[in-house]
Amino acid sequence: MAHHDGTAAPRRIGLIGCGDVSAVHFEAIRDVEGLQLVGVADVDPSARERAAQATGVPAFATTAELLEAASPDAVHVTTPHAEHVEPVVTALDAGVHVLMEKPLASTLAGGERLVEAAQAAAPRGVKLGVCFQNRYNRPSQQLHALLASGELGAVRGAWASVVWTRTADYYRAKPWRGTWAGSGGGLLINQAIHTLDLVQWMLGGVESVDGHVATRRFGDLIEVEDTAELLLTHPGGITTSFYATLTAPQHRPVEIELDCEKAYVLLRGGLEGTLTVRWADGRVDSWGERQLTSGGRSYWGVSHELLIRDFYERLEEPEPFWISPAEAMVSLRVLKEAYAASGLSAQAG
């Protein structure tokens, strides 16, 4: 569609779920050329009223009402985990593109349903992308390119850690975060999933998972885990030792370390993210993160806007968006296997 002066009409964008992470999406929709926010939806009247006042667009109670009244070309789904599947399926069925927050779903069955829905929508040119924005961080992209080039030699093993802090108020503010029904898990599905995704992306997937999850600090408040230690086995027998916790006094940078044949590699995440490669011959190479400002939390990184811009630039391409539901299922399966390994079989579904 074009205006009479020949310029392309902006894509009409809706947003479903007006909680914390929606702020980053609102910023990107505002700042990426060719996008126009036309409506928001939230089941919570106060949340949708705040969003309507902040954005100046109409607010609706349901996805169906948003789709009918605002006629968006695409929607961003930023609802709580257990509320991901229905709005995504509703939008795809209506021929509307979807960009959704992680995780794919709170259950494996929900995730599989979205894989199938995306496959059914693909022949109609309708796309579903998942926000694993840390893949767009400059250090992450540089490391992936180095691994793909073979310059680092064989990977002997890896280590990854997510050592962050949370407070009781964090869970009290949004009680769904602390429940299996609302979140599908705790630390692994809500915080550490980005690092699980990076590790599997770098090392070619995950073939098996062993490990244990526990609630060390917030057991009187939440059902789900706040600490986890895992051993992930990748193709070729490479293993990653993975540790994560929300019990630290301050956020530490996310770290991924690779012991390679020709170098030792340290990836540090966050706004001050860096990639340092210490080559066996004594050379040291380093790459820093882009510097962007955002109203979002610092540990979300700087790359949401880059992913969102890329999603819209690729919409006309015939193949699925590269961070697809099938790709997002990998990290969901990993963390659900960790729950099963910890004897939480009912929560691994």
C-alpha positions as a Markdown table, in Angstrom:
| # | Residue | x | y | z |
|---|---|---|---|---|
| 1 | Met | 0.0 | 0.0 | 0.0 |
| 2 | Ala | 1.3 | 3.5 | -0.9 |
| 3 | His | 0.3 | 7.1 | -0.4 |
| 4 | His | -0.6 | 9.2 | -3.4 |
| 5 | Asp | 2.9 | 10.8 | -3.3 |
| 6 | Gly | 4.5 | 7.4 | -3.9 |
| 7 | Thr | 5.8 | 6.8 | -0.4 |
| 8 | Ala | 5.0 | 3.5 | 1.3 |
| 9 | Ala | 2.2 | 3.6 | 3.9 |
| 10 | Pro | 3.5 | 2.7 | 7.4 |
| 11 | Arg | 2.9 | -0.8 | 8.7 |
| 12 | Arg | 0.1 | -0.8 | 11.2 |
| 13 | Ile | 1.2 | -2.3 | 14.5 |
| 14 | Gly | -0.7 | -3.5 | 17.5 |
| 15 | Leu | 0.7 | -4.6 | 20.9 |
| 16 | Ile | -0.9 | -7.2 | 23.2 |
| 17 | Gly | 0.2 | -7.2 | 26.8 |
| 18 | Cys | 1.1 | -3.9 | 28.4 |
| 19 | Gly | 3.5 | -5.0 | 31.2 |
| 20 | Asp | 7.1 | -4.2 | 31.8 |
| 21 | Val | 8.8 | -5.4 | 28.6 |
| 22 | Ser | 6.2 | -3.6 | 26.5 |
| 23 | Ala | 8.1 | -0.4 | 27.1 |
| 24 | Val | 11.0 | -1.6 | 24.9 |
| 25 | His | 8.6 | -2.6 | 22.1 |
| 26 | Phe | 6.8 | 0.8 | 22.3 |
| 27 | Glu | 10.2 | 2.5 | 22.0 |
| 28 | Ala | 11.1 | 0.5 | 18.9 |
| 29 | Ile | 7.8 | 0.9 | 17.2 |
| 30 | Arg | 8.1 | 4.6 | 17.7 |
| 31 | Asp | 11.8 | 4.8 | 16.5 |
| 32 | Val | 11.8 | 2.3 | 13.6 |
| 33 | Glu | 10.9 | 4.0 | 10.4 |
| 34 | Gly | 7.8 | 2.8 | 8.6 |
| 35 | Leu | 5.9 | 1.6 | 11.7 |
| 36 | Gln | 2.8 | 3.1 | 13.3 |
| 37 | Leu | 1.2 | 1.9 | 16.5 |
| 38 | Val | -2.6 | 1.7 | 16.0 |
| 39 | Gly | -3.8 | -0.1 | 19.1 |
| 40 | Val | -3.0 | -2.0 | 22.3 |
| 41 | Ala | -4.7 | -4.8 | 24.2 |
| 42 | Asp | -4.6 | -6.0 | 27.8 |
| 43 | Val | -7.0 | -8.0 | 29.9 |
| 44 | Asp | -6.2 | -5.7 | 32.8 |
| 45 | Pro | -8.3 | -2.5 | 32.5 |
| 46 | Ser | -5.7 | -0.3 | 34.4 |
| 47 | Ala | -2.8 | -1.6 | 32.3 |
| 48 | Arg | -4.6 | -0.9 | 29.0 |
| 49 | Glu | -5.7 | 2.5 | 30.2 |
| 50 | Arg | -2.2 | 3.5 | 31.2 |
| 51 | Ala | -0.9 | 2.3 | 27.8 |
| 52 | Ala | -3.7 | 4.2 | 26.0 |
| 53 | Gln | -2.8 | 7.4 | 27.8 |
| 54 | Ala | 0.9 | 6.9 | 27.2 |
| 55 | Thr | 0.6 | 6.1 | 23.5 |
| 56 | Gly | -2.5 | 8.0 | 22.4 |
| 57 | Val | -3.9 | 4.9 | 20.6 |
| 58 | Pro | -7.2 | 3.0 | 21.3 |
| 59 | Ala | -7.0 | 0.2 | 23.9 |
| 60 | Phe | -8.9 | -3.1 | 23.8 |
| 61 | Ala | -9.7 | -5.9 | 26.2 |
| 62 | Thr | -9.0 | -8.8 | 23.8 |
| 63 | Thr | -6.8 | -9.7 | 20.8 |
| 64 | Ala | -9.9 | -10.2 | 18.6 |
| 65 | Glu | -11.2 | -6.7 | 19.4 |
| 66 | Leu | -7.8 | -5.2 | 18.6 |
| 67 | Leu | -7.6 | -7.1 | 15.3 |
| 68 | Glu | -11.2 | -6.2 | 14.2 |
| 69 | Ala | -11.1 | -2.5 | 15.2 |
| 70 | Ala | -7.5 | -1.5 | 14.5 |
| 71 | Ser | -6.7 | -3.7 | 11.5 |
| 72 | Pro | -3.0 | -4.1 | 12.3 |
| 73 | Asp | -0.5 | -5.6 | 9.8 |
| 74 | Ala | 1.5 | -7.1 | 12.7 |
| 75 | Val | 1.2 | -7.4 | 16.4 |
| 76 | His | 3.8 | -7.7 | 19.2 |
| 77 | Val | 2.8 | -10.1 | 21.9 |
| 78 | Thr | 4.3 | -9.2 | 25.3 |
| 79 | Thr | 1.9 | -11.0 | 27.7 |
| 80 | Pro | 2.9 | -13.2 | 30.7 |
| 81 | His | 4.2 | -16.6 | 29.6 |
| 82 | Ala | 1.1 | -18.6 | 30.1 |
| 83 | Glu | -0.9 | -16.1 | 27.9 |
| 84 | His | 1.4 | -16.3 | 24.9 |
| 85 | Val | -0.3 | -19.0 | 22.8 |
| 86 | Glu | -3.9 | -17.7 | 22.3 |
| 87 | Pro | -3.1 | -14.2 | 21.1 |
| 88 | Val | -0.4 | -15.5 | 18.7 |
| 89 | Val | -2.7 | -18.2 | 17.2 |
| 90 | Thr | -5.6 | -15.7 | 16.9 |
| 91 | Ala | -3.4 | -13.2 | 15.1 |
| 92 | Leu | -1.8 | -15.8 | 12.7 |
| 93 | Asp | -5.2 | -17.2 | 11.9 |
| 94 | Ala | -6.3 | -13.7 | 10.9 |
| 95 | Gly | -3.3 | -13.3 | 8.6 |
| 96 | Val | -1.5 | -10.9 | 10.9 |
| 97 | His | 2.3 | -11.2 | 11.4 |
| 98 | Val | 3.5 | -11.7 | 15.0 |
| 99 | Leu | 6.6 | -10.8 | 16.9 |
| 100 | Met | 6.5 | -12.3 | 20.4 |
| 101 | Glu | 8.6 | -12.2 | 23.5 |
| 102 | Lys | 10.3 | -15.2 | 24.9 |
| 103 | Pro | 9.7 | -17.9 | 26.0 |
| 104 | Leu | 7.8 | -19.5 | 23.1 |
| 105 | Ala | 5.2 | -20.8 | 25.7 |
| 106 | Ser | 5.0 | -21.8 | 29.3 |
| 107 | Thr | 4.6 | -25.5 | 28.3 |
| 108 | Leu | 6.0 | -27.8 | 25.6 |
| 109 | Ala | 2.5 | -28.5 | 24.3 |
| 110 | Gly | 1.9 | -24.8 | 23.9 |
| 111 | Gly | 5.3 | -24.4 | 22.2 |
| 112 | Glu | 4.4 | -27.2 | 19.7 |
| 113 | Arg | 1.1 | -25.6 | 19.0 |
| 114 | Leu | 2.9 | -22.4 | 18.0 |
| 115 | Val | 5.3 | -24.3 | 15.8 |
| 116 | Glu | 2.3 | -25.8 | 14.0 |
| 117 | Ala | 0.5 | -22.5 | 13.8 |
| 118 | Ala | 3.5 | -20.8 | 12.2 |
| 119 | Gln | 3.9 | -23.6 | 9.7 |
| 120 | Ala | 0.2 | -23.3 | 8.8 |
| 121 | Ala | 0.6 | -19.6 | 8.3 |
| 122 | Ala | 3.8 | -19.7 | 6.3 |
| 123 | Pro | 2.2 | -20.6 | 2.9 |
| 124 | Arg | 0.1 | -17.4 | 3.3 |
| 125 | Gly | 3.2 | -15.3 | 3.8 |
| 126 | Val | 2.4 | -14.7 | 7.5 |
| 127 | Lys | 5.4 | -14.8 | 9.9 |
| 128 | Leu | 6.1 | -15.4 | 13.5 |
| 129 | Gly | 9.3 | -14.3 | 15.1 |
| 130 | Val | 10.6 | -14.7 | 18.7 |
| 131 | Cys | 12.6 | -12.1 | 20.6 |
| 132 | Phe | 15.9 | -13.6 | 21.5 |
| 133 | Gln | 17.5 | -10.2 | 21.1 |
| 134 | Asn | 20.9 | -11.1 | 22.6 |
| 135 | Arg | 21.7 | -12.8 | 19.3 |
| 136 | Tyr | 21.9 | -9.3 | 17.9 |
| 137 | Asn | 24.5 | -8.1 | 20.5 |
| 138 | Arg | 27.7 | -7.3 | 18.7 |
| 139 | Pro | 29.9 | -9.6 | 20.9 |
| 140 | Ser | 27.4 | -12.5 | 20.3 |
| 141 | Gln | 27.4 | -12.0 | 16.6 |
| 142 | Gln | 31.2 | -11.8 | 16.4 |
| 143 | Leu | 31.6 | -15.0 | 18.4 |
| 144 | His | 29.1 | -16.8 | 16.2 |
| 145 | Ala | 31.0 | -15.7 | 13.1 |
| 146 | Leu | 34.3 | -16.8 | 14.6 |
| 147 | Leu | 32.9 | -20.2 | 15.4 |
| 148 | Ala | 31.4 | -20.6 | 11.9 |
| 149 | Ser | 34.7 | -19.6 | 10.3 |
| 150 | Gly | 36.6 | -22.3 | 12.1 |
| 151 | Glu | 39.3 | -19.8 | 13.2 |
| 152 | Leu | 39.0 | -20.9 | 16.8 |
| 153 | Gly | 39.5 | -24.5 | 16.1 |
| 154 | Ala | 37.6 | -27.3 | 17.8 |
| 155 | Val | 35.6 | -26.4 | 20.9 |
| 156 | Arg | 36.7 | -28.4 | 23.9 |
| 157 | Gly | 34.1 | -27.3 | 26.3 |
| 158 | Ala | 32.1 | -24.3 | 27.6 |
| 159 | Trp | 31.0 | -22.5 | 30.7 |
| 160 | Ala | 28.1 | -20.1 | 31.1 |
| 161 | Ser | 26.6 | -18.2 | 34.1 |
| 162 | Val | 23.7 | -15.9 | 34.9 |
| 163 | Val | 24.3 | -14.5 | 38.4 |
| 164 | Trp | 21.6 | -11.9 | 39.1 |
| 165 | Thr | 19.6 | -10.6 | 42.0 |
| 166 | Arg | 15.9 | -10.4 | 42.6 |
| 167 | Thr | 13.8 | -9.2 | 45.6 |
| 168 | Ala | 10.6 | -10.4 | 47.2 |
| 169 | Asp | 8.9 | -7.3 | 45.8 |
| 170 | Tyr | 9.7 | -8.4 | 42.2 |
| 171 | Tyr | 7.5 | -11.5 | 42.7 |
| 172 | Arg | 4.9 | -9.7 | 44.7 |
| 173 | Ala | 4.5 | -7.1 | 42.0 |
| 174 | Lys | 3.6 | -9.7 | 39.4 |
| 175 | Pro | 2.6 | -13.0 | 41.2 |
| 176 | Trp | 2.4 | -15.0 | 38.0 |
| 177 | Arg | 6.3 | -14.9 | 37.9 |
| 178 | Gly | 6.5 | -17.2 | 40.9 |
| 179 | Thr | 4.0 | -19.9 | 39.8 |
| 180 | Trp | 4.3 | -22.9 | 37.5 |
| 181 | Ala | 0.9 | -22.2 | 36.0 |
| 182 | Gly | 1.6 | -18.5 | 35.3 |
| 183 | Ser | 5.3 | -18.7 | 34.2 |
| 184 | Gly | 6.0 | -22.3 | 33.3 |
| 185 | Gly | 9.1 | -22.2 | 35.5 |
| 186 | Gly | 11.3 | -19.6 | 37.3 |
| 187 | Leu | 14.9 | -18.5 | 36.7 |
| 188 | Leu | 15.5 | -20.8 | 33.7 |
| 189 | Ile | 12.4 | -19.8 | 31.7 |
| 190 | Asn | 12.3 | -16.1 | 32.7 |
| 191 | Gln | 15.9 | -14.9 | 33.0 |
| 192 | Ala | 18.5 | -17.5 | 32.0 |
| 193 | Ile | 16.6 | -18.6 | 28.8 |
| 194 | His | 18.5 | -15.9 | 26.8 |
| 195 | Thr | 21.8 | -17.4 | 27.8 |
| 196 | Leu | 20.6 | -21.0 | 27.2 |
| 197 | Asp | 19.6 | -19.8 | 23.7 |
| 198 | Leu | 23.0 | -18.2 | 23.0 |
| 199 | Val | 24.8 | -21.3 | 24.1 |
| 200 | Gln | 22.7 | -23.7 | 21.9 |
| 201 | Trp | 23.0 | -21.2 | 19.0 |
| 202 | Met | 26.8 | -21.1 | 19.3 |
| 203 | Leu | 27.3 | -24.8 | 19.7 |
| 204 | Gly | 24.7 | -26.3 | 17.4 |
| 205 | Gly | 21.9 | -27.3 | 19.7 |
| 206 | Val | 21.6 | -29.5 | 22.8 |
| 207 | Glu | 21.4 | -33.3 | 22.7 |
| 208 | Ser | 21.0 | -34.0 | 26.4 |
| 209 | Val | 20.5 | -32.2 | 29.7 |
| 210 | Asp | 21.4 | -33.2 | 33.2 |
| 211 | Gly | 21.1 | -31.0 | 36.2 |
| 212 | His | 19.2 | -29.7 | 39.2 |
| 213 | Val | 17.1 | -26.7 | 40.0 |
| 214 | Ala | 16.3 | -25.4 | 43.5 |
| 215 | Thr | 14.6 | -22.6 | 45.4 |
| 216 | Arg | 17.3 | -21.3 | 47.7 |
| 217 | Arg | 16.1 | -17.9 | 48.7 |
| 218 | Phe | 12.4 | -17.3 | 47.9 |
| 219 | Gly | 10.9 | -20.6 | 48.9 |
| 220 | Asp | 8.4 | -18.9 | 51.2 |
| 221 | Leu | 7.1 | -16.8 | 48.3 |
| 222 | Ile | 7.4 | -18.7 | 45.0 |
| 223 | Glu | 6.8 | -22.3 | 43.7 |
| 224 | Val | 9.5 | -22.1 | 41.0 |
| 225 | Glu | 13.3 | -22.2 | 41.0 |
| 226 | Asp | 15.7 | -19.3 | 41.8 |
| 227 | Thr | 18.9 | -21.4 | 41.2 |
| 228 | Ala | 20.0 | -24.0 | 38.7 |
| 229 | Glu | 23.1 | -26.0 | 37.7 |
| 230 | Leu | 23.1 | -27.9 | 34.5 |
| 231 | Leu | 25.4 | -29.9 | 32.2 |
| 232 | Leu | 24.4 | -29.6 | 28.6 |
| 233 | Thr | 25.8 | -31.9 | 25.9 |
| 234 | His | 26.0 | -30.6 | 22.4 |
| 235 | Pro | 26.6 | -32.4 | 19.0 |
| 236 | Gly | 30.1 | -33.9 | 18.9 |
| 237 | Gly | 30.1 | -34.5 | 22.7 |
| 238 | Ile | 31.0 | -30.9 | 23.7 |
| 239 | Thr | 29.6 | -30.0 | 27.1 |
| 240 | Thr | 28.6 | -26.7 | 28.7 |
| 241 | Ser | 28.6 | -26.3 | 32.5 |
| 242 | Phe | 25.8 | -23.9 | 33.2 |
| 243 | Tyr | 25.1 | -22.1 | 36.5 |
| 244 | Ala | 22.4 | -19.5 | 37.2 |
| 245 | Thr | 20.9 | -17.9 | 40.3 |
| 246 | Leu | 18.8 | -15.0 | 41.4 |
| 247 | Thr | 20.3 | -14.9 | 44.9 |
| 248 | Ala | 23.3 | -12.7 | 44.4 |
| 249 | Pro | 23.5 | -9.2 | 46.1 |
| 250 | Gln | 24.1 | -7.5 | 42.7 |
| 251 | His | 23.8 | -8.3 | 39.0 |
| 252 | Arg | 27.0 | -9.8 | 37.6 |
| 253 | Pro | 27.5 | -9.7 | 33.8 |
| 254 | Val | 26.3 | -12.8 | 32.0 |
| 255 | Glu | 29.3 | -14.9 | 31.0 |
| 256 | Ile | 29.9 | -17.5 | 28.4 |
| 257 | Glu | 33.4 | -19.0 | 28.1 |
| 258 | Leu | 34.7 | -21.3 | 25.4 |
| 259 | Asp | 37.8 | -23.4 | 25.6 |
| 260 | Cys | 38.9 | -23.8 | 22.0 |
| 261 | Glu | 41.8 | -25.5 | 20.3 |
| 262 | Lys | 43.3 | -22.1 | 19.2 |
| 263 | Ala | 41.9 | -19.7 | 21.8 |
| 264 | Tyr | 40.2 | -19.1 | 25.1 |
| 265 | Val | 37.1 | -17.0 | 24.6 |
| 266 | Leu | 35.2 | -14.9 | 27.1 |
| 267 | Leu | 31.8 | -13.3 | 26.2 |
| 268 | Arg | 30.4 | -10.9 | 28.8 |
| 269 | Gly | 26.9 | -9.6 | 28.4 |
| 270 | Gly | 25.0 | -6.5 | 29.3 |
| 271 | Leu | 25.4 | -2.8 | 28.3 |
| 272 | Glu | 29.2 | -3.0 | 28.8 |
| 273 | Gly | 29.3 | -6.3 | 26.9 |
| 274 | Thr | 32.6 | -7.5 | 25.4 |
| 275 | Leu | 34.1 | -10.4 | 23.6 |
| 276 | Thr | 37.7 | -11.2 | 24.4 |
| 277 | Val | 39.6 | -13.8 | 22.4 |
| 278 | Arg | 43.0 | -14.9 | 23.9 |
| 279 | Trp | 44.7 | -16.7 | 21.1 |
| 280 | Ala | 47.1 | -19.6 | 21.9 |
| 281 | Asp | 49.9 | -17.6 | 20.2 |
| 282 | Gly | 49.6 | -14.8 | 22.7 |
| 283 | Arg | 47.4 | -12.3 | 20.7 |
| 284 | Val | 44.4 | -10.8 | 22.3 |
| 285 | Asp | 41.4 | -9.5 | 20.3 |
| 286 | Ser | 38.4 | -7.6 | 21.9 |
| 287 | Trp | 35.1 | -6.4 | 20.6 |
| 288 | Gly | 32.7 | -4.1 | 22.6 |
| 289 | Glu | 29.0 | -3.7 | 22.6 |
| 290 | Arg | 27.1 | -1.0 | 20.7 |
| 291 | Gln | 26.0 | 1.9 | 22.9 |
| 292 | Leu | 22.3 | 2.5 | 22.8 |
| 293 | Thr | 20.0 | 4.1 | 25.3 |
| 294 | Ser | 16.7 | 2.6 | 26.3 |
| 295 | Gly | 14.1 | 2.9 | 29.0 |
| 296 | Gly | 14.2 | -0.8 | 29.5 |
| 297 | Arg | 16.2 | -2.7 | 32.1 |
| 298 | Ser | 20.0 | -2.7 | 31.5 |
| 299 | Tyr | 20.3 | -6.5 | 31.6 |
| 300 | Trp | 17.9 | -6.7 | 28.6 |
| 301 | Gly | 20.8 | -5.5 | 26.6 |
| 302 | Val | 20.8 | -3.0 | 23.7 |
| 303 | Ser | 19.4 | -5.2 | 20.8 |
| 304 | His | 15.6 | -5.3 | 21.0 |
| 305 | Glu | 15.4 | -2.5 | 18.4 |
| 306 | Leu | 17.9 | -4.2 | 16.1 |
| 307 | Leu | 15.8 | -7.4 | 16.2 |
| 308 | Ile | 12.5 | -5.6 | 15.7 |
| 309 | Arg | 14.0 | -3.6 | 12.8 |
| 310 | Asp | 15.4 | -6.7 | 11.2 |
| 311 | Phe | 12.0 | -8.6 | 11.6 |
| 312 | Tyr | 10.2 | -5.9 | 9.6 |
| 313 | Glu | 13.0 | -5.6 | 7.0 |
| 314 | Arg | 12.7 | -9.4 | 6.3 |
| 315 | Leu | 8.9 | -9.6 | 6.1 |
| 316 | Glu | 8.9 | -9.8 | 2.3 |
| 317 | Glu | 11.4 | -12.7 | 2.2 |
| 318 | Pro | 9.9 | -16.1 | 1.4 |
| 319 | Glu | 11.6 | -18.0 | 4.3 |
| 320 | Pro | 10.6 | -17.9 | 7.9 |
| 321 | Phe | 12.2 | -15.3 | 10.2 |
| 322 | Trp | 15.5 | -16.8 | 11.4 |
| 323 | Ile | 14.5 | -16.8 | 15.1 |
| 324 | Ser | 11.4 | -19.0 | 14.5 |
| 325 | Pro | 9.2 | -21.0 | 16.9 |
| 326 | Ala | 11.1 | -24.2 | 15.9 |
| 327 | Glu | 14.4 | -22.4 | 16.9 |
| 328 | Ala | 12.8 | -21.1 | 20.2 |
| 329 | Met | 11.7 | -24.7 | 21.1 |
| 330 | Val | 15.3 | -25.7 | 21.7 |
| 331 | Ser | 15.8 | -23.6 | 24.8 |
| 332 | Leu | 12.3 | -24.4 | 26.0 |
| 333 | Arg | 13.0 | -28.1 | 25.7 |
| 334 | Val | 16.4 | -27.7 | 27.5 |
| 335 | Leu | 14.9 | -26.0 | 30.6 |
| 336 | Lys | 11.9 | -28.4 | 30.7 |
| 337 | Glu | 14.4 | -31.3 | 30.7 |
| 338 | Ala | 16.2 | -29.7 | 33.6 |
| 339 | Tyr | 12.9 | -29.6 | 35.5 |
| 340 | Ala | 12.3 | -33.3 | 34.7 |
| 341 | Ala | 15.9 | -34.2 | 35.8 |
| 342 | Ser | 15.1 | -32.5 | 39.1 |
| 343 | Gly | 12.1 | -34.7 | 39.6 |
| 344 | Leu | 9.6 | -32.0 | 38.6 |
| 345 | Ser | 8.0 | -34.1 | 35.9 |
| 346 | Ala | 4.6 | -32.4 | 36.2 |
| 347 | Gln | 6.3 | -29.0 | 35.5 |
| 348 | Ala | 8.2 | -30.3 | 32.5 |
| 349 | Gly | 5.1 | -30.5 | 30.3 |
